[in-house]
C-alpha cells in the first residue's frame, strides 16, 4: 500500500506557472504507475497526465499537452507536475494517484488507480 501527499498548489494569475509535488510513502514507489487528475466544482474528475514506472514514458490530456510536464524521482518517492501558461480553466483540485496495474496502455481512467492523495487546490485568476 502507498500513501500520497500533494503539495504546491496555490492561487496565481493567468499565464503563471506552478509545480505540484506528490510524496509517496513506502519502499515500492517505483512499482506504481503515477498519474495526476483534477476536479473542478460541479465536474467529473478528469485525467491530466501519467508517467510510467521508470519515468521514461508520459501521456497527457489534450487540454494540457505542451503546457504541463509530469516527471518522477524514484529515489525521492516523488512525482511532479510542472504547470506553465496556466489559465482560469485549469482551476481545480489536483489529485495524485498511484496504480499497481500491469499491462495495457496508458492509464487515464480514475478506476485504474487504487491510491489517491487528498488533493491540492489550484486557482487561476484572469
C-alpha positions as CSV (number, residue, x, y, z in Angstrom):
1,X,0.0,0.0,0.0
2,X,1.1,3.6,-0.6
3,X,0.1,6.9,0.9
4,X,0.2,10.0,-1.2
5,X,0.5,13.6,-0.1
6,X,0.3,16.5,-2.6
7,X,1.7,20.0,-2.2
8,X,2.5,23.1,-4.2
9,X,-1.0,24.3,-5.1
10,X,-2.0,28.0,-4.7
11,X,-3.6,31.0,-6.3
12,X,-1.9,32.5,-9.3
13,X,-2.6,34.8,-12.2
14,X,-3.2,33.6,-15.7
15,X,0.0,32.9,-17.5
16,X,1.8,31.9,-14.4
17,X,3.5,28.6,-13.5
18,X,3.2,26.2,-10.6
19,X,4.9,22.9,-9.7
20,X,2.9,20.3,-7.8
21,X,4.6,17.6,-5.9
22,X,3.3,14.3,-4.6
23,X,5.3,12.5,-2.0
24,X,4.7,8.8,-1.6
25,X,5.3,6.6,1.5
26,X,6.8,3.1,1.3
27,X,9.7,1.5,-0.4
28,X,7.9,0.3,-3.6
29,X,7.2,3.6,-5.2
30,X,8.9,2.6,-8.5
31,X,6.4,-0.3,-8.8
32,X,3.5,2.2,-9.4
33,X,2.4,4.0,-12.4
34,X,1.6,7.5,-11.3
35,X,-1.0,9.9,-12.5
36,X,-2.4,13.4,-11.9
37,X,-6.1,14.1,-12.1
38,X,-8.1,17.2,-11.4
39,X,-11.6,18.1,-10.5
40,X,-13.3,21.4,-10.9
41,X,-16.5,22.3,-8.9
42,X,-19.5,20.5,-10.4
43,X,-17.4,18.5,-12.8
44,X,-16.2,14.9,-13.0
45,X,-12.7,14.1,-12.1
46,X,-10.6,14.2,-15.2
47,X,-7.3,12.8,-16.3
48,X,-4.3,15.2,-16.6
49,X,-1.1,13.2,-17.1
50,X,0.5,9.9,-16.3
51,X,4.1,8.6,-16.1
52,X,5.4,5.1,-16.4
53,X,7.2,3.3,-13.6
54,X,10.6,4.2,-14.9
55,X,9.6,7.7,-15.8
56,X,10.5,7.1,-19.4
57,X,7.0,7.3,-20.8
58,X,4.4,10.0,-20.3
59,X,1.0,10.8,-21.6
60,X,-1.1,13.9,-21.4
61,X,-4.7,15.1,-21.8
62,X,-5.1,17.2,-24.9
63,X,-6.0,20.2,-22.8
64,X,-2.7,20.4,-21.0
65,X,-0.3,18.9,-23.6
66,X,2.6,21.3,-24.2
67,X,1.9,23.3,-21.0
68,X,2.2,20.6,-18.3
69,X,5.0,18.2,-17.7
70,X,4.9,15.2,-15.4
71,X,8.0,13.6,-14.0
72,X,9.1,11.4,-11.2
73,X,12.1,10.8,-9.0
74,X,12.0,7.3,-7.8
75,X,14.9,7.9,-5.4
76,X,12.8,10.6,-3.6
77,X,9.5,8.7,-3.9
78,X,8.0,11.8,-5.6
79,X,6.1,12.7,-8.7
80,X,5.8,16.2,-10.0
81,X,3.5,18.2,-12.3
82,X,5.1,21.3,-13.7
83,X,2.3,23.6,-15.0
84,X,3.0,26.6,-17.2
85,X,0.8,29.1,-19.0
86,X,-1.9,28.5,-16.5
87,X,-5.4,29.5,-17.5
88,X,-8.6,30.1,-15.4
89,X,-10.0,26.8,-16.8
90,X,-7.1,25.0,-15.1
91,X,-8.7,25.9,-11.7
92,X,-9.4,22.7,-9.9
93,X,-8.4,20.4,-7.1
94,X,-5.4,18.4,-8.3
95,X,-5.0,14.8,-7.2
96,X,-2.1,12.5,-7.3
97,X,-2.8,8.8,-7.9
98,X,-0.9,5.5,-8.0
99,X,-1.7,2.4,-10.0
100,X,-0.4,-1.1,-9.4
101,X,-2.0,-2.4,-12.6
102,X,0.4,-4.1,-15.1
103,X,-0.2,-4.4,-18.8
104,X,-2.3,-2.4,-21.2
105,X,-1.7,1.1,-22.5
106,X,-1.7,4.4,-20.7
107,X,-3.9,4.6,-17.6
108,X,-6.2,7.5,-18.0
109,X,-9.3,6.4,-16.1
110,X,-9.7,7.1,-12.4
111,X,-10.8,3.5,-11.9
112,X,-7.4,2.3,-12.9
113,X,-5.8,3.9,-9.9
114,X,-6.1,2.4,-6.4
115,X,-4.4,5.0,-4.3
116,X,-5.2,8.7,-4.1
117,X,-3.9,11.7,-2.3
118,X,-6.1,14.3,-0.6
119,X,-5.7,16.9,-3.3
120,X,-4.3,20.4,-3.6
121,X,-6.2,23.4,-4.8
122,X,-5.0,25.3,-7.8
123,X,-6.8,28.6,-8.6
124,X,-6.0,30.7,-11.6
125,X,-7.5,34.1,-12.0
126,X,-7.7,36.2,-15.1
